[in-house]
Amino acid sequence: MRNPRRGRTKRRIPAFTPCGYCFQEWATVWDHIRPVVQGGSLRDPANLYPSCKRCNAMLSDKLFKDLDEKRQFVRDTLIARGEWK
């Protein structure tokens, strides 16, 4: 789907895709594995990872060495908040 305001193609997240970080919610947004403000690609599909809005907001523009470190950060944060199921 083409986003006319931004002039780029918007990839849809397949229905019933779980969040790749917490696995507790459905993914509704794409997270940039390497944040765009940290030099990550905006358009490269390899830089996109399915996420729920909560996890995407939690990760914000933080930079991690790998995907496992990002998942651990989310898990630790949710445990500290008492939201880990």
C-alpha positions as CSV (number, residue, x, y, z in Angstrom):
1,M,0.0,0.0,0.0
2,R,1.3,3.4,-1.0
3,N,1.3,6.2,1.6
4,P,0.6,9.3,-0.3
5,R,1.7,11.7,2.5
6,R,5.2,10.2,2.8
7,G,5.7,8.9,-0.7
8,R,6.8,5.4,0.4
9,T,5.3,2.0,0.4
10,K,3.8,0.8,3.7
11,R,4.2,-2.9,4.4
12,R,1.2,-4.4,6.1
13,I,1.7,-6.7,9.1
14,P,0.0,-10.1,8.4
15,A,-3.1,-10.7,10.5
16,F,-2.7,-12.5,13.8
17,T,1.1,-11.8,14.0
18,P,2.2,-11.7,17.6
19,C,4.5,-9.0,18.9
20,G,8.0,-10.2,18.3
21,Y,9.1,-8.9,21.7
22,C,6.5,-9.7,24.3
23,F,4.4,-12.3,22.4
24,Q,1.5,-11.1,24.6
25,E,-0.2,-8.7,22.1
26,W,-0.9,-8.7,18.4
27,A,1.7,-6.8,16.3
28,T,0.1,-3.6,15.0
29,V,3.3,-1.6,14.1
30,W,6.7,-2.1,12.7
31,D,9.7,-1.6,14.9
32,H,13.0,-0.6,13.3
33,I,15.6,-3.1,14.5
34,R,18.2,-0.4,14.2
35,P,16.4,2.9,14.9
36,V,16.3,5.4,12.0
37,V,17.8,8.1,14.2
38,Q,20.7,5.8,14.9
39,G,21.3,5.2,11.2
40,G,18.9,2.4,10.5
41,S,17.2,2.1,7.2
42,L,13.7,3.4,6.9
43,R,12.8,1.3,3.8
44,D,14.8,-1.9,4.2
45,P,12.4,-4.8,5.1
46,A,15.3,-6.5,6.9
47,N,15.2,-3.6,9.4
48,L,11.5,-4.0,10.3
49,Y,10.2,-6.3,13.1
50,P,6.6,-6.8,14.1
51,S,5.7,-5.1,17.4
52,C,2.8,-4.1,19.5
53,K,2.5,-0.4,20.3
54,R,3.5,-0.9,23.9
55,C,6.8,-2.6,23.1
56,N,7.5,-0.2,20.2
57,A,7.1,2.8,22.6
58,M,9.2,1.2,25.3
59,L,12.1,0.6,22.8
60,S,11.8,4.1,21.3
61,D,15.2,5.0,19.8
62,K,17.3,2.8,22.0
63,L,20.1,1.0,20.3
64,F,20.9,-2.7,21.2
65,K,23.6,-5.0,20.0
66,D,21.1,-7.6,18.7
67,L,17.5,-8.7,18.7
68,D,17.9,-11.0,21.7
69,E,19.1,-8.0,23.8
70,K,16.0,-6.0,22.7
71,R,13.8,-8.9,23.7
72,Q,15.5,-9.2,27.1
73,F,15.1,-5.5,27.7
74,V,11.4,-5.7,27.0
75,R,11.0,-8.8,29.2
76,D,12.9,-7.2,32.1
77,T,10.9,-4.0,31.8
78,L,7.6,-5.8,31.8
79,I,8.6,-7.9,34.8
80,A,9.6,-4.8,36.7
81,R,6.2,-3.2,35.9
82,G,4.4,-6.4,36.9
83,E,3.0,-6.8,33.4
84,W,4.8,-10.0,32.3
85,K,2.4,-12.8,31.9
